[in-house]
Amino acid sequence: MIYRGKWALVTGASAGIGKAFAEALAESGANLVLTARRADRLNQLAANLKEKYKIEAIAVAADLADPAAPEKIAAAINASGARVDILINNAGYGHPGRFEQSEWPAHRDFIALMVTSYAHLVRLFLPGMQAQGFGRIINVASLAGLMPGSAGHTMYGASKAFLVCFSQSLAAENKDRDVRISALCPGFTYSEFHDVNNTRHLIDALPKFWVMPAAPVVKGALAAVERRHVVYVPGLWNKFVAWTMKALPRRIASMVVAAQSRRVRLAQAD
């Protein structure tokens, strides 16, 4: 993928999959708008990528759980003279525990970031992509969005399932344009996501082939969106899991997911 001269907006860019997207896009020649909550990390990353790849990079600190954040990001982009040709909707986190164990504001903020901000950013930048005849959108969903819901992290799989269907609809609406949309559905990926959720010890205990580094996840996703692969699952093991979940009767698939969720998602609450 050669994106020299294009501008890419990467959300959740300060670590993990977002940082890997920023690195890969910069290597391909794209200029960057990086956003996340941690301004110090963003500024350092922008400076490093500018120096290494001789591209333009700007940092916009924002918390996408704030409903005003997408408009703030768009205003900063317009003020800088940049634009958005490529949108990587990646910001996210997990909220552990059972649904009733958290007060509503925690769930409200989760939905605002994991669902509403993704749709809002697409609505802000999709018309420009359509008008110029070029656009790429990758919504970072999850293997969890292709599986039955499980106990614990109640809203996570539901939010990711939304992103899968949202991406499919967007792709269908733009199939006659060079505006390509994919839902990236990784399985377990090494990142700070698990440190934030206090599940690092659980991830470290998993078989090594269950957990992918971020770089090949991102490389595959960028290739997939170019191929108009609307739902992309990286890694042979994850592909096998996705196929199995689709092939099994729903009741059996739910039983399998329930058994694994007790091991991985609820262990920290037991």
Secondary structure as GFF3:
##gff-version 3
##sequence-region A 1 270
A	DSSP	beta_strand	7	11	.	.	.	ID=ss1
A	DSSP	alpha_helix	16	27	.	.	.	ID=ss2
A	DSSP	beta_strand	31	36	.	.	.	ID=ss3
A	DSSP	alpha_helix	39	53	.	.	.	ID=ss4
A	DSSP	beta_strand	57	61	.	.	.	ID=ss5
A	DSSP	alpha_helix	69	80	.	.	.	ID=ss6
A	DSSP	beta_strand	86	89	.	.	.	ID=ss7
A	DSSP	three_ten_helix	99	101	.	.	.	ID=ss8
A	DSSP	alpha_helix	104	111	.	.	.	ID=ss9
A	DSSP	pi_helix	112	116	.	.	.	ID=ss10
A	DSSP	alpha_helix	117	132	.	.	.	ID=ss11
A	DSSP	beta_strand	135	140	.	.	.	ID=ss12
A	DSSP	three_ten_helix	143	146	.	.	.	ID=ss13
A	DSSP	alpha_helix	154	173	.	.	.	ID=ss14
A	DSSP	beta_strand	179	184	.	.	.	ID=ss15
A	DSSP	beta_strand	188	189	.	.	.	ID=ss16
A	DSSP	alpha_helix	193	196	.	.	.	ID=ss17
A	DSSP	alpha_helix	200	205	.	.	.	ID=ss18
A	DSSP	three_ten_helix	208	210	.	.	.	ID=ss19
A	DSSP	beta_strand	211	212	.	.	.	ID=ss20
A	DSSP	alpha_helix	214	226	.	.	.	ID=ss21
A	DSSP	beta_strand	231	232	.	.	.	ID=ss22
A	DSSP	alpha_helix	236	247	.	.	.	ID=ss23
A	DSSP	alpha_helix	250	264	.	.	.	ID=ss24
A	DSSP	three_ten_helix	267	269	.	.	.	ID=ss25
###
